[in-house]
Amino acid sequence: MEVNTYSNVVSTTVSSTSVSNNTKADEESSSSSSSTTSSTDLSSMSIDELKELGGKGITETYLMQYMQISFTSTYSNSSAQSGIEGLLNADYSSKAASILSSIDFVAIGYTGTNPLNMSTDELNALLSEDGFFGVTNTANRIANFIISAAGDDLNKLQEGLKGMQQGFAQAEATWGGSLPDISQQTMALALELVTERINELGGNSVDLEA
């Protein structure tokens, strides 16, 4: 598969998932909450309840939970990266600040100074190739999380890829359109890394053109 920008590779996925208004965004947020609730219910179920759910039901629920975790990781990293880029552009600074104020930076491994309190030079350093939110570091962070957590489980890896796609689409919805180029490049690389791993395991990567 030839990878250029993430938008080109998953144009169909993004266009069908992206949100054009706040009502749709609220619905997706509600859906995310439902998935989280499902995760809590599964972990607190008794042995008898798990038996009633059955092996297939447990597996499906487990995979759905993993996809949700991948979605959240991707959404947070993509939104943080695009938000920082937005702070450097006067036309997007207000929207970027609003997005960044909702990001749990510690959850994605960032423990430095809040970008909202940084100078222009410091923001640029964060987005540089060696910076925490540079293309390579961010793509590796997203992809390695999915790859490491999935191990040799092909089904889990494919669900992680779906979660990654949906997370990026939701980040675009929150942004209100195509994300900055740095985020497009990041997701193209992350997608390439995960699909390569799927192919290594002898599986077929999700047909993004379908």
Contacts in CASP RR format, 6 or more apart in sequence:
PFRMAT RR
TARGET T0000
AUTHOR 0000-0000-0000
METHOD contacts of the structure
MODEL  1
MEVNTYSNVVSTTVSSTSVSNNTKADEESSSSSSSTTSSTDLSSMSIDEL
KELGGKGITETYLMQYMQISFTSTYSNSSAQSGIEGLLNADYSSKAASIL
SSIDFVAIGYTGTNPLNMSTDELNALLSEDGFFGVTNTANRIANFIISAA
GDDLNKLQEGLKGMQQGFAQAEATWGGSLPDISQQTMALALELVTERINE
LGGNSVDLEA
1 9 0 8 1.000
1 192 0 8 1.000
1 195 0 8 1.000
1 205 0 8 1.000
3 9 0 8 1.000
3 188 0 8 1.000
3 189 0 8 1.000
3 191 0 8 1.000
3 192 0 8 1.000
4 188 0 8 1.000
5 181 0 8 1.000
5 184 0 8 1.000
5 185 0 8 1.000
5 188 0 8 1.000
6 168 0 8 1.000
6 183 0 8 1.000
6 184 0 8 1.000
6 185 0 8 1.000
6 186 0 8 1.000
6 187 0 8 1.000
6 188 0 8 1.000
6 191 0 8 1.000
7 14 0 8 1.000
7 178 0 8 1.000
7 184 0 8 1.000
9 188 0 8 1.000
9 191 0 8 1.000
9 208 0 8 1.000
10 165 0 8 1.000
10 168 0 8 1.000
10 169 0 8 1.000
10 191 0 8 1.000
10 208 0 8 1.000
12 208 0 8 1.000
12 209 0 8 1.000
12 210 0 8 1.000
13 165 0 8 1.000
13 169 0 8 1.000
13 208 0 8 1.000
14 165 0 8 1.000
14 168 0 8 1.000
14 169 0 8 1.000
14 172 0 8 1.000
17 165 0 8 1.000
17 166 0 8 1.000
17 169 0 8 1.000
17 170 0 8 1.000
17 173 0 8 1.000
18 169 0 8 1.000
18 172 0 8 1.000
18 173 0 8 1.000
18 177 0 8 1.000
19 25 0 8 1.000
19 28 0 8 1.000
19 170 0 8 1.000
19 173 0 8 1.000
19 174 0 8 1.000
19 176 0 8 1.000
20 173 0 8 1.000
24 173 0 8 1.000
25 170 0 8 1.000
25 173 0 8 1.000
25 174 0 8 1.000
28 170 0 8 1.000
28 173 0 8 1.000
32 68 0 8 1.000
32 71 0 8 1.000
32 72 0 8 1.000
35 64 0 8 1.000
35 65 0 8 1.000
35 67 0 8 1.000
35 68 0 8 1.000
36 68 0 8 1.000
38 61 0 8 1.000
38 64 0 8 1.000
38 65 0 8 1.000
39 65 0 8 1.000
39 68 0 8 1.000
42 58 0 8 1.000
42 61 0 8 1.000
42 62 0 8 1.000
42 65 0 8 1.000
45 53 0 8 1.000
50 58 0 8 1.000
53 61 0 8 1.000
63 155 0 8 1.000
63 156 0 8 1.000
63 159 0 8 1.000
64 159 0 8 1.000
66 149 0 8 1.000
66 150 0 8 1.000
66 156 0 8 1.000
66 159 0 8 1.000
66 160 0 8 1.000
67 159 0 8 1.000
67 160 0 8 1.000
67 162 0 8 1.000
67 163 0 8 1.000
67 166 0 8 1.000
68 163 0 8 1.000
69 149 0 8 1.000
70 145 0 8 1.000
70 146 0 8 1.000
70 159 0 8 1.000
70 160 0 8 1.000
70 161 0 8 1.000
70 162 0 8 1.000
70 163 0 8 1.000
70 164 0 8 1.000
70 167 0 8 1.000
71 163 0 8 1.000
71 164 0 8 1.000
71 166 0 8 1.000
71 167 0 8 1.000
71 170 0 8 1.000
72 167 0 8 1.000
73 108 0 8 1.000
73 142 0 8 1.000
73 145 0 8 1.000
73 146 0 8 1.000
74 142 0 8 1.000
74 163 0 8 1.000
74 164 0 8 1.000
74 166 0 8 1.000
74 167 0 8 1.000
74 168 0 8 1.000
74 171 0 8 1.000
74 190 0 8 1.000
75 167 0 8 1.000
75 168 0 8 1.000
75 170 0 8 1.000
75 171 0 8 1.000
75 174 0 8 1.000
76 103 0 8 1.000
76 104 0 8 1.000
76 107 0 8 1.000
76 108 0 8 1.000
77 108 0 8 1.000
77 133 0 8 1.000
77 138 0 8 1.000
77 141 0 8 1.000
77 142 0 8 1.000
78 138 0 8 1.000
78 142 0 8 1.000
78 167 0 8 1.000
78 168 0 8 1.000
78 171 0 8 1.000
78 179 0 8 1.000
78 183 0 8 1.000
78 186 0 8 1.000
78 187 0 8 1.000
79 99 0 8 1.000
79 100 0 8 1.000
79 103 0 8 1.000
79 171 0 8 1.000
79 174 0 8 1.000
79 175 0 8 1.000
80 100 0 8 1.000
80 103 0 8 1.000
80 105 0 8 1.000
80 108 0 8 1.000
80 110 0 8 1.000
80 115 0 8 1.000
80 133 0 8 1.000
81 127 0 8 1.000
81 133 0 8 1.000
81 134 0 8 1.000
81 138 0 8 1.000
81 182 0 8 1.000
81 183 0 8 1.000
81 186 0 8 1.000
82 96 0 8 1.000
82 99 0 8 1.000
82 171 0 8 1.000
82 175 0 8 1.000
82 179 0 8 1.000
82 180 0 8 1.000
82 182 0 8 1.000
82 183 0 8 1.000
83 92 0 8 1.000
83 96 0 8 1.000
83 99 0 8 1.000
83 100 0 8 1.000
83 115 0 8 1.000
84 96 0 8 1.000
84 100 0 8 1.000
84 115 0 8 1.000
84 123 0 8 1.000
84 126 0 8 1.000
84 127 0 8 1.000
84 133 0 8 1.000
85 96 0 8 1.000
85 127 0 8 1.000
85 180 0 8 1.000
85 182 0 8 1.000
85 183 0 8 1.000
86 92 0 8 1.000
86 93 0 8 1.000
86 95 0 8 1.000
86 96 0 8 1.000
86 180 0 8 1.000
87 93 0 8 1.000
87 96 0 8 1.000
87 97 0 8 1.000
87 100 0 8 1.000
87 115 0 8 1.000
87 116 0 8 1.000
87 123 0 8 1.000
88 120 0 8 1.000
88 123 0 8 1.000
88 124 0 8 1.000
89 96 0 8 1.000
95 175 0 8 1.000
97 116 0 8 1.000
99 174 0 8 1.000
99 175 0 8 1.000
100 114 0 8 1.000
100 115 0 8 1.000
100 116 0 8 1.000
101 116 0 8 1.000
105 111 0 8 1.000
105 112 0 8 1.000
105 114 0 8 1.000
108 141 0 8 1.000
110 132 0 8 1.000
110 133 0 8 1.000
113 122 0 8 1.000
115 123 0 8 1.000
115 126 0 8 1.000
118 126 0 8 1.000
125 131 0 8 1.000
126 132 0 8 1.000
126 133 0 8 1.000
126 134 0 8 1.000
127 133 0 8 1.000
127 134 0 8 1.000
127 182 0 8 1.000
128 134 0 8 1.000
129 135 0 8 1.000
129 136 0 8 1.000
130 137 0 8 1.000
131 137 0 8 1.000
132 138 0 8 1.000
134 182 0 8 1.000
134 186 0 8 1.000
135 182 0 8 1.000
135 185 0 8 1.000
135 186 0 8 1.000
135 189 0 8 1.000
136 189 0 8 1.000
138 186 0 8 1.000
138 190 0 8 1.000
139 186 0 8 1.000
139 187 0 8 1.000
139 189 0 8 1.000
139 190 0 8 1.000
139 193 0 8 1.000
140 190 0 8 1.000
140 193 0 8 1.000
142 164 0 8 1.000
142 186 0 8 1.000
142 187 0 8 1.000
142 190 0 8 1.000
143 164 0 8 1.000
143 189 0 8 1.000
143 190 0 8 1.000
143 193 0 8 1.000
143 194 0 8 1.000
144 193 0 8 1.000
146 157 0 8 1.000
146 160 0 8 1.000
146 161 0 8 1.000
146 164 0 8 1.000
146 194 0 8 1.000
147 157 0 8 1.000
147 193 0 8 1.000
147 194 0 8 1.000
147 197 0 8 1.000
149 156 0 8 1.000
150 156 0 8 1.000
150 157 0 8 1.000
150 160 0 8 1.000
150 197 0 8 1.000
151 157 0 8 1.000
152 201 0 8 1.000
154 198 0 8 1.000
154 201 0 8 1.000
154 202 0 8 1.000
154 203 0 8 1.000
157 194 0 8 1.000
157 197 0 8 1.000
157 198 0 8 1.000
157 201 0 8 1.000
158 198 0 8 1.000
158 205 0 8 1.000
158 206 0 8 1.000
160 194 0 8 1.000
161 191 0 8 1.000
161 194 0 8 1.000
161 195 0 8 1.000
161 198 0 8 1.000
161 205 0 8 1.000
161 206 0 8 1.000
162 206 0 8 1.000
164 187 0 8 1.000
164 190 0 8 1.000
164 191 0 8 1.000
164 194 0 8 1.000
165 191 0 8 1.000
165 206 0 8 1.000
165 208 0 8 1.000
168 179 0 8 1.000
168 187 0 8 1.000
171 179 0 8 1.000
171 183 0 8 1.000
172 178 0 8 1.000
172 179 0 8 1.000
178 184 0 8 1.000
194 205 0 8 1.000
195 205 0 8 1.000
195 206 0 8 1.000
198 204 0 8 1.000
198 205 0 8 1.000
199 205 0 8 1.000
END
